[in-house]
Amino acid sequence: NGTVSVIHEEVSENLREGLSLTVERLGTPPCLLEDDRVQQTLTPEQKAALEAAIERGYYEEPRQQSVTEIA
């Protein structure tokens, strides 16, 4: 994949001497709301805030809404 090779080249060129990076998995990250750890540790209010942020594009690039707009 061209994108992966571009990212690899960029990281390789800019990684500080003595450091390394290991990629264990490529793919779409899982939704935070489907993570059992999230479901078990967040309060109902925190889950609602996370849902609102995801639905309104807070985590998109570029960000669709600010924290203030979501609140």
Gaussian input, Z-matrix of N, CA and C with variables (Angstrom, degrees):
# hf/3-21g

backbone

0 1
 N
 C     1     B1
 C     2     B2     1     A1
 N     3     B3     2     A2     1     D1
 C     4     B4     3     A3     2     D2
 C     5     B5     4     A4     3     D3
 N     6     B6     5     A5     4     D4
 C     7     B7     6     A6     5     D5
 C     8     B8     7     A7     6     D6
 N     9     B9     8     A8     7     D7
 C    10    B10     9     A9     8     D8
 C    11    B11    10    A10     9     D9
 N    12    B12    11    A11    10    D10
 C    13    B13    12    A12    11    D11
 C    14    B14    13    A13    12    D12
 N    15    B15    14    A14    13    D13
 C    16    B16    15    A15    14    D14
 C    17    B17    16    A16    15    D15
 N    18    B18    17    A17    16    D16
 C    19    B19    18    A18    17    D17
 C    20    B20    19    A19    18    D18
 N    21    B21    20    A20    19    D19
 C    22    B22    21    A21    20    D20
 C    23    B23    22    A22    21    D21
 N    24    B24    23    A23    22    D22
 C    25    B25    24    A24    23    D23
 C    26    B26    25    A25    24    D24
 N    27    B27    26    A26    25    D25
 C    28    B28    27    A27    26    D26
 C    29    B29    28    A28    27    D27
 N    30    B30    29    A29    28    D28
 C    31    B31    30    A30    29    D29
 C    32    B32    31    A31    30    D30
 N    33    B33    32    A32    31    D31
 C    34    B34    33    A33    32    D32
 C    35    B35    34    A34    33    D33
 N    36    B36    35    A35    34    D34
 C    37    B37    36    A36    35    D35
 C    38    B38    37    A37    36    D36
 N    39    B39    38    A38    37    D37
 C    40    B40    39    A39    38    D38
 C    41    B41    40    A40    39    D39
 N    42    B42    41    A41    40    D40
 C    43    B43    42    A42    41    D41
 C    44    B44    43    A43    42    D42
 N    45    B45    44    A44    43    D43
 C    46    B46    45    A45    44    D44
 C    47    B47    46    A46    45    D45
 N    48    B48    47    A47    46    D46
 C    49    B49    48    A48    47    D47
 C    50    B50    49    A49    48    D48
 N    51    B51    50    A50    49    D49
 C    52    B52    51    A51    50    D50
 C    53    B53    52    A52    51    D51
 N    54    B54    53    A53    52    D52
 C    55    B55    54    A54    53    D53
 C    56    B56    55    A55    54    D54
 N    57    B57    56    A56    55    D55
 C    58    B58    57    A57    56    D56
 C    59    B59    58    A58    57    D57
 N    60    B60    59    A59    58    D58
 C    61    B61    60    A60    59    D59
 C    62    B62    61    A61    60    D60
 N    63    B63    62    A62    61    D61
 C    64    B64    63    A63    62    D62
 C    65    B65    64    A64    63    D63
 N    66    B66    65    A65    64    D64
 C    67    B67    66    A66    65    D65
 C    68    B68    67    A67    66    D66
 N    69    B69    68    A68    67    D67
 C    70    B70    69    A69    68    D68
 C    71    B71    70    A70    69    D69
 N    72    B72    71    A71    70    D70
 C    73    B73    72    A72    71    D71
 C    74    B74    73    A73    72    D72
 N    75    B75    74    A74    73    D73
 C    76    B76    75    A75    74    D74
 C    77    B77    76    A76    75    D75
 N    78    B78    77    A77    76    D76
 C    79    B79    78    A78    77    D77
 C    80    B80    79    A79    78    D78
 N    81    B81    80    A80    79    D79
 C    82    B82    81    A81    80    D80
 C    83    B83    82    A82    81    D81
 N    84    B84    83    A83    82    D82
 C    85    B85    84    A84    83    D83
 C    86    B86    85    A85    84    D84
 N    87    B87    86    A86    85    D85
 C    88    B88    87    A87    86    D86
 C    89    B89    88    A88    87    D87
 N    90    B90    89    A89    88    D88
 C    91    B91    90    A90    89    D89
 C    92    B92    91    A91    90    D90
 N    93    B93    92    A92    91    D91
 C    94    B94    93    A93    92    D92
 C    95    B95    94    A94    93    D93
 N    96    B96    95    A95    94    D94
 C    97    B97    96    A96    95    D95
 C    98    B98    97    A97    96    D96
 N    99    B99    98    A98    97    D97
 C   100   B100    99    A99    98    D98
 C   101   B101   100   A100    99    D99
 N   102   B102   101   A101   100   D100
 C   103   B103   102   A102   101   D101
 C   104   B104   103   A103   102   D102
 N   105   B105   104   A104   103   D103
 C   106   B106   105   A105   104   D104
 C   107   B107   106   A106   105   D105
 N   108   B108   107   A107   106   D106
 C   109   B109   108   A108   107   D107
 C   110   B110   109   A109   108   D108
 N   111   B111   110   A110   109   D109
 C   112   B112   111   A111   110   D110
 C   113   B113   112   A112   111   D111
 N   114   B114   113   A113   112   D112
 C   115   B115   114   A114   113   D113
 C   116   B116   115   A115   114   D114
 N   117   B117   116   A116   115   D115
 C   118   B118   117   A117   116   D116
 C   119   B119   118   A118   117   D117
 N   120   B120   119   A119   118   D118
 C   121   B121   120   A120   119   D119
 C   122   B122   121   A121   120   D120
 N   123   B123   122   A122   121   D121
 C   124   B124   123   A123   122   D122
 C   125   B125   124   A124   123   D123
 N   126   B126   125   A125   124   D124
 C   127   B127   126   A126   125   D125
 C   128   B128   127   A127   126   D126
 N   129   B129   128   A128   127   D127
 C   130   B130   129   A129   128   D128
 C   131   B131   130   A130   129   D129
 N   132   B132   131   A131   130   D130
 C   133   B133   132   A132   131   D131
 C   134   B134   133   A133   132   D132
 N   135   B135   134   A134   133   D133
 C   136   B136   135   A135   134   D134
 C   137   B137   136   A136   135   D135
 N   138   B138   137   A137   136   D136
 C   139   B139   138   A138   137   D137
 C   140   B140   139   A139   138   D138
 N   141   B141   140   A140   139   D139
 C   142   B142   141   A141   140   D140
 C   143   B143   142   A142   141   D141
 N   144   B144   143   A143   142   D142
 C   145   B145   144   A144   143   D143
 C   146   B146   145   A145   144   D144
 N   147   B147   146   A146   145   D145
 C   148   B148   147   A147   146   D146
 C   149   B149   148   A148   147   D147
 N   150   B150   149   A149   148   D148
 C   151   B151   150   A150   149   D149
 C   152   B152   151   A151   150   D150
 N   153   B153   152   A152   151   D151
 C   154   B154   153   A153   152   D152
 C   155   B155   154   A154   153   D153
 N   156   B156   155   A155   154   D154
 C   157   B157   156   A156   155   D155
 C   158   B158   157   A157   156   D156
 N   159   B159   158   A158   157   D157
 C   160   B160   159   A159   158   D158
 C   161   B161   160   A160   159   D159
 N   162   B162   161   A161   160   D160
 C   163   B163   162   A162   161   D161
 C   164   B164   163   A163   162   D162
 N   165   B165   164   A164   163   D163
 C   166   B166   165   A165   164   D164
 C   167   B167   166   A166   165   D165
 N   168   B168   167   A167   166   D166
 C   169   B169   168   A168   167   D167
 C   170   B170   169   A169   168   D168
 N   171   B171   170   A170   169   D169
 C   172   B172   171   A171   170   D170
 C   173   B173   172   A172   171   D171
 N   174   B174   173   A173   172   D172
 C   175   B175   174   A174   173   D173
 C   176   B176   175   A175   174   D174
 N   177   B177   176   A176   175   D175
 C   178   B178   177   A177   176   D176
 C   179   B179   178   A178   177   D177
 N   180   B180   179   A179   178   D178
 C   181   B181   180   A180   179   D179
 C   182   B182   181   A181   180   D180
 N   183   B183   182   A182   181   D181
 C   184   B184   183   A183   182   D182
 C   185   B185   184   A184   183   D183
 N   186   B186   185   A185   184   D184
 C   187   B187   186   A186   185   D185
 C   188   B188   187   A187   186   D186
 N   189   B189   188   A188   187   D187
 C   190   B190   189   A189   188   D188
 C   191   B191   190   A190   189   D189
 N   192   B192   191   A191   190   D190
 C   193   B193   192   A192   191   D191
 C   194   B194   193   A193   192   D192
 N   195   B195   194   A194   193   D193
 C   196   B196   195   A195   194   D194
 C   197   B197   196   A196   195   D195
 N   198   B198   197   A197   196   D196
 C   199   B199   198   A198   197   D197
 C   200   B200   199   A199   198   D198
 N   201   B201   200   A200   199   D199
 C   202   B202   201   A201   200   D200
 C   203   B203   202   A202   201   D201
 N   204   B204   203   A203   202   D202
 C   205   B205   204   A204   203   D203
 C   206   B206   205   A205   204   D204
 N   207   B207   206   A206   205   D205
 C   208   B208   207   A207   206   D206
 C   209   B209   208   A208   207   D207
 N   210   B210   209   A209   208   D208
 C   211   B211   210   A210   209   D209
 C   212   B212   211   A211   210   D210

   B1=1.4558
   B2=1.5155
   B3=1.3273
   B4=1.4512
   B5=1.5057
   B6=1.3174
   B7=1.4614
   B8=1.5165
   B9=1.3129
   B10=1.4628
   B11=1.5212
   B12=1.3217
   B13=1.4651
   B14=1.5230
   B15=1.3237
   B16=1.4663
   B17=1.5239
   B18=1.3204
   B19=1.4652
   B20=1.5250
   B21=1.3295
   B22=1.4657
   B23=1.5220
   B24=1.3166
   B25=1.4637
   B26=1.5302
   B27=1.3259
   B28=1.4665
   B29=1.5259
   B30=1.3223
   B31=1.4650
   B32=1.5266
   B33=1.3209
   B34=1.4622
   B35=1.5213
   B36=1.3254
   B37=1.4607
   B38=1.5250
   B39=1.3190
   B40=1.4583
   B41=1.5226
   B42=1.3079
   B43=1.4576
   B44=1.5251
   B45=1.3084
   B46=1.4668
   B47=1.5221
   B48=1.3189
   B49=1.4587
   B50=1.5278
   B51=1.3051
   B52=1.4550
   B53=1.5187
   B54=1.3267
   B55=1.4629
   B56=1.5148
   B57=1.3142
   B58=1.4584
   B59=1.5214
   B60=1.3032
   B61=1.4577
   B62=1.5150
   B63=1.3220
   B64=1.4524
   B65=1.5188
   B66=1.3209
   B67=1.4603
   B68=1.5188
   B69=1.3234
   B70=1.4589
   B71=1.5179
   B72=1.3268
   B73=1.4610
   B74=1.5226
   B75=1.3113
   B76=1.4549
   B77=1.5120
   B78=1.3015
   B79=1.4503
   B80=1.5088
   B81=1.2988
   B82=1.4507
   B83=1.5149
   B84=1.3348
   B85=1.4646
   B86=1.5229
   B87=1.3272
   B88=1.4672
   B89=1.5281
   B90=1.2929
   B91=1.4607
   B92=1.5230
   B93=1.3193
   B94=1.4652
   B95=1.5201
   B96=1.3126
   B97=1.4608
   B98=1.5218
   B99=1.3286
   B100=1.4616
   B101=1.5274
   B102=1.3123
   B103=1.4622
   B104=1.5244
   B105=1.3356
   B106=1.4698
   B107=1.5207
   B108=1.3398
   B109=1.4683
   B110=1.5204
   B111=1.3227
   B112=1.4677
   B113=1.5164
   B114=1.3138
   B115=1.4631
   B116=1.5267
   B117=1.3169
   B118=1.4626
   B119=1.5197
   B120=1.3199
   B121=1.4616
   B122=1.5209
   B123=1.3185
   B124=1.4634
   B125=1.5237
   B126=1.3136
   B127=1.4614
   B128=1.5251
   B129=1.3334
   B130=1.4643
   B131=1.5329
   B132=1.3234
   B133=1.4647
   B134=1.5296
   B135=1.3266
   B136=1.4603
   B137=1.5270
   B138=1.3285
   B139=1.4679
   B140=1.5228
   B141=1.3319
   B142=1.4679
   B143=1.5254
   B144=1.3251
   B145=1.4655
   B146=1.5290
   B147=1.3302
   B148=1.4555
   B149=1.5208
   B150=1.3179
   B151=1.4654
   B152=1.5191
   B153=1.3273
   B154=1.4658
   B155=1.5256
   B156=1.3191
   B157=1.4625
   B158=1.5243
   B159=1.3278
   B160=1.4634
   B161=1.5231
   B162=1.3314
   B163=1.4649
   B164=1.5241
   B165=1.3132
   B166=1.4675
   B167=1.5239
   B168=1.3207
   B169=1.4577
   B170=1.5129
   B171=1.3214
   B172=1.4628
   B173=1.5269
   B174=1.3269
   B175=1.4624
   B176=1.5265
   B177=1.3170
   B178=1.4598
   B179=1.5255
   B180=1.3423
   B181=1.4615
   B182=1.5124
   B183=1.2709
   B184=1.4637
   B185=1.5316
   B186=1.3064
   B187=1.4655
   B188=1.5279
   B189=1.3417
   B190=1.4611
   B191=1.5237
   B192=1.3312
   B193=1.4639
   B194=1.5179
   B195=1.3220
   B196=1.4654
   B197=1.5269
   B198=1.3164
   B199=1.4610
   B200=1.5279
   B201=1.3107
   B202=1.4683
   B203=1.5201
   B204=1.3296
   B205=1.4629
   B206=1.5231
   B207=1.3017
   B208=1.4632
   B209=1.5173
   B210=1.3300
   B211=1.4698
   B212=1.5057
   A1=108.27
   A2=117.17
   A3=122.11
   A4=113.47
   A5=117.04
   A6=120.91
   A7=111.07
   A8=116.95
   A9=120.94
   A10=110.12
   A11=117.71
   A12=119.68
   A13=111.46
   A14=117.79
   A15=121.24
   A16=110.07
   A17=116.71
   A18=120.80
   A19=109.90
   A20=117.20
   A21=120.98
   A22=110.48
   A23=116.79
   A24=120.87
   A25=111.13
   A26=116.97
   A27=121.88
   A28=111.09
   A29=116.77
   A30=120.67
   A31=109.83
   A32=117.36
   A33=121.14
   A34=111.80
   A35=116.71
   A36=121.01
   A37=112.67
   A38=117.69
   A39=120.84
   A40=114.99
   A41=117.67
   A42=121.01
   A43=109.28
   A44=116.42
   A45=120.61
   A46=110.62
   A47=114.84
   A48=120.70
   A49=110.22
   A50=116.10
   A51=121.27
   A52=113.62
   A53=117.70
   A54=121.11
   A55=109.80
   A56=115.85
   A57=120.45
   A58=109.01
   A59=115.60
   A60=122.05
   A61=107.98
   A62=116.48
   A63=122.01
   A64=108.70
   A65=116.71
   A66=121.93
   A67=107.17
   A68=115.43
   A69=119.62
   A70=112.99
   A71=116.36
   A72=118.31
   A73=109.46
   A74=115.98
   A75=122.33
   A76=108.01
   A77=116.78
   A78=120.13
   A79=111.22
   A80=115.02
   A81=121.41
   A82=108.97
   A83=117.21
   A84=118.24
   A85=110.92
   A86=116.92
   A87=119.25
   A88=110.80
   A89=115.74
   A90=120.94
   A91=108.98
   A92=116.34
   A93=120.54
   A94=111.98
   A95=116.88
   A96=120.17
   A97=112.68
   A98=117.02
   A99=120.93
   A100=112.09
   A101=117.46
   A102=122.67
   A103=109.29
   A104=117.05
   A105=121.36
   A106=112.33
   A107=117.01
   A108=119.53
   A109=110.67
   A110=116.94
   A111=120.81
   A112=109.31
   A113=116.70
   A114=120.54
   A115=111.87
   A116=117.10
   A117=121.18
   A118=113.62
   A119=118.13
   A120=119.40
   A121=115.09
   A122=118.09
   A123=119.73
   A124=111.40
   A125=115.14
   A126=120.52
   A127=108.12
   A128=118.96
   A129=120.42
   A130=112.47
   A131=117.18
   A132=120.55
   A133=111.02
   A134=116.41
   A135=120.35
   A136=110.95
   A137=117.12
   A138=120.74
   A139=110.52
   A140=116.55
   A141=120.71
   A142=110.49
   A143=117.14
   A144=120.92
   A145=110.74
   A146=117.21
   A147=121.51
   A148=110.71
   A149=117.59
   A150=121.57
   A151=110.98
   A152=116.86
   A153=121.16
   A154=110.47
   A155=116.98
   A156=120.74
   A157=111.27
   A158=116.74
   A159=120.71
   A160=110.47
   A161=117.10
   A162=121.79
   A163=112.29
   A164=117.60
   A165=121.14
   A166=113.57
   A167=116.93
   A168=120.71
   A169=116.50
   A170=117.81
   A171=120.23
   A172=111.60
   A173=117.42
   A174=121.11
   A175=113.38
   A176=117.97
   A177=121.69
   A178=110.17
   A179=115.96
   A180=122.59
   A181=107.50
   A182=122.86
   A183=126.35
   A184=110.50
   A185=115.66
   A186=122.77
   A187=109.28
   A188=116.31
   A189=121.59
   A190=112.91
   A191=117.70
   A192=121.64
   A193=109.53
   A194=115.32
   A195=120.63
   A196=109.67
   A197=115.66
   A198=121.08
   A199=109.61
   A200=116.84
   A201=121.20
   A202=111.03
   A203=117.53
   A204=120.90
   A205=111.46
   A206=117.04
   A207=120.72
   A208=110.98
   A209=116.47
   A210=120.77
   A211=109.45
   D1=131.49
   D2=-179.26
   D3=-61.93
   D4=-38.40
   D5=-179.05
   D6=-64.39
   D7=-43.31
   D8=-179.73
   D9=-62.76
   D10=-42.78
   D11=-179.36
   D12=-67.33
   D13=-35.32
   D14=176.68
   D15=-64.87
   D16=-44.52
   D17=178.60
   D18=-63.48
   D19=-44.30
   D20=179.44
   D21=-59.18
   D22=-45.36
   D23=179.96
   D24=-62.29
   D25=-44.78
   D26=179.77
   D27=-61.33
   D28=-45.89
   D29=179.78
   D30=-64.93
   D31=-45.21
   D32=-178.60
   D33=-59.88
   D34=-40.20
   D35=-178.93
   D36=-71.13
   D37=-28.27
   D38=-172.58
   D39=-109.92
   D40=-0.32
   D41=-179.84
   D42=-74.39
   D43=130.94
   D44=-179.87
   D45=-61.76
   D46=147.36
   D47=179.99
   D48=-59.16
   D49=135.45
   D50=179.54
   D51=92.11
   D52=-9.88
   D53=178.84
   D54=-102.72
   D55=154.56
   D56=176.36
   D57=-137.12
   D58=161.79
   D59=179.60
   D60=-133.28
   D61=129.49
   D62=177.64
   D63=-116.34
   D64=125.04
   D65=176.43
   D66=-96.02
   D67=120.96
   D68=-177.92
   D69=-96.67
   D70=-22.58
   D71=-177.02
   D72=-157.12
   D73=141.03
   D74=173.31
   D75=-115.45
   D76=139.34
   D77=177.52
   D78=152.44
   D79=-175.35
   D80=178.81
   D81=-77.75
   D82=128.62
   D83=179.36
   D84=-65.33
   D85=147.90
   D86=179.09
   D87=-68.01
   D88=154.02
   D89=177.34
   D90=-68.80
   D91=132.58
   D92=179.62
   D93=-57.14
   D94=-32.76
   D95=-177.11
   D96=-71.69
   D97=-16.97
   D98=179.09
   D99=-93.49
   D100=-4.66
   D101=-178.93
   D102=-78.90
   D103=122.07
   D104=-179.14
   D105=-58.23
   D106=-36.26
   D107=179.13
   D108=-62.60
   D109=-38.27
   D110=178.43
   D111=-66.25
   D112=-45.63
   D113=-178.64
   D114=-61.16
   D115=-33.63
   D116=-176.80
   D117=-84.14
   D118=-24.11
   D119=-172.29
   D120=-106.48
   D121=-21.89
   D122=-178.72
   D123=-86.17
   D124=146.08
   D125=173.65
   D126=-74.87
   D127=163.31
   D128=176.47
   D129=-56.00
   D130=-37.03
   D131=179.39
   D132=-66.94
   D133=-40.26
   D134=178.70
   D135=-66.74
   D136=-40.24
   D137=177.11
   D138=-61.64
   D139=-42.86
   D140=179.50
   D141=-62.72
   D142=-41.04
   D143=179.10
   D144=-65.45
   D145=-41.55
   D146=178.19
   D147=-64.34
   D148=-44.25
   D149=177.09
   D150=-58.41
   D151=-46.52
   D152=-179.57
   D153=-61.51
   D154=-42.70
   D155=-179.52
   D156=-63.41
   D157=-42.60
   D158=179.31
   D159=-66.61
   D160=-48.29
   D161=-177.66
   D162=-62.20
   D163=-32.90
   D164=-175.62
   D165=-96.19
   D166=6.97
   D167=172.64
   D168=82.11
   D169=22.45
   D170=-179.79
   D171=-61.49
   D172=-35.18
   D173=-176.44
   D174=-92.28
   D175=5.32
   D176=179.28
   D177=-78.26
   D178=160.72
   D179=173.94
   D180=-115.04
   D181=115.28
   D182=-5.96
   D183=-73.71
   D184=156.50
   D185=-178.61
   D186=-58.74
   D187=132.04
   D188=-177.50
   D189=-83.87
   D190=-32.14
   D191=179.48
   D192=-144.14
   D193=153.51
   D194=178.36
   D195=-87.81
   D196=169.27
   D197=176.65
   D198=-59.40
   D199=-40.82
   D200=-179.81
   D201=-61.53
   D202=-42.80
   D203=179.54
   D204=-65.67
   D205=-36.90
   D206=179.96
   D207=-72.00
   D208=-38.55
   D209=-179.58
   D210=-63.79

